[in-house]
Amino acid sequence: MTPTSDPRDARDPRRIPDRRAVTDARRDSDPQGSVPTVVRGAVPPASTAAPASASPQRTALTLALIVLAGAAVSVLLGVYGSTHPARGYAVSLAGFSSPGAVKAWLATAVVLLAVGQDISAMAMYGVLPRVKPGQWAARWHVWSGRLAVLVSIPVAVHCLYAFGFEATDRRVLLHSLFGCAVYGIFVAKMLLLTRKGLPRWVIPVVGGMLFTGFVALWFTSAVWFFRTRGFAS
């Protein structure tokens, strides 16, 4: 005998099963959790997450090409500085005693901005204790980096055009090498920021190299100037 539905179910709402109760029962009876529960703001499960990153071979190739591009920029700057005849022009600003003072104080401003960018980067990665990362850290990081590069450009152009790549002593040679390397590292970092799926350590390492380069430039120029000429502007 084939069972049939009770016609009283259509008339009595108490006998109609609740859909939410059926869903909860299915969820409880399914050990695999086939009925997903979505929580706003939560990280999606692996099955619905973003596609996997690129293969290790492709990532390694991307890194190699970007490193080569940055190295090419450094080499081109060095070649231009070595072959371009030094003009010896001086760029001075009102309120400073000499062009050397202008460059020394601008280089100091660049290092201070680079320190600020380094601190904001540590805040973004949650390294600083008792500091909660947020949009303020990202904005600080972006704008301090932009200002650092913009302030450094007049100094770099003057050094490259007026003096070129020099090696009269060890300090000058190191300053010339660091100057070429910094802008190659900067180009590499900008290219890396456009790529997705890179290892998490890549950007911090390149950023640390850029910060180290700026500090080395400061020590081989501004610090030397302040030690020999004093802090008077």
Secondary structure, DSSP 4 states (H G I P E B T S, - for coil): ------THHHH-GGGSPPHHHHHHHHHHH-TT--S----TTSPPPGGGSPPPPPPHHHHHHHHHHHHHHHHHHHHHHHHHHHHSPP-------TT-SSHHHHHHHHHHHHHHHHHHHHHHHHHHTT-STT----HHHHHHHHHHHHHHHHHHHHHHHHIIIII-S--SSHHHHHHHHHHHHHHHHHHHHHHHTT-SS--TTHHHHHHHHHHHHHHHHHIIIIIHHHHHH-S--
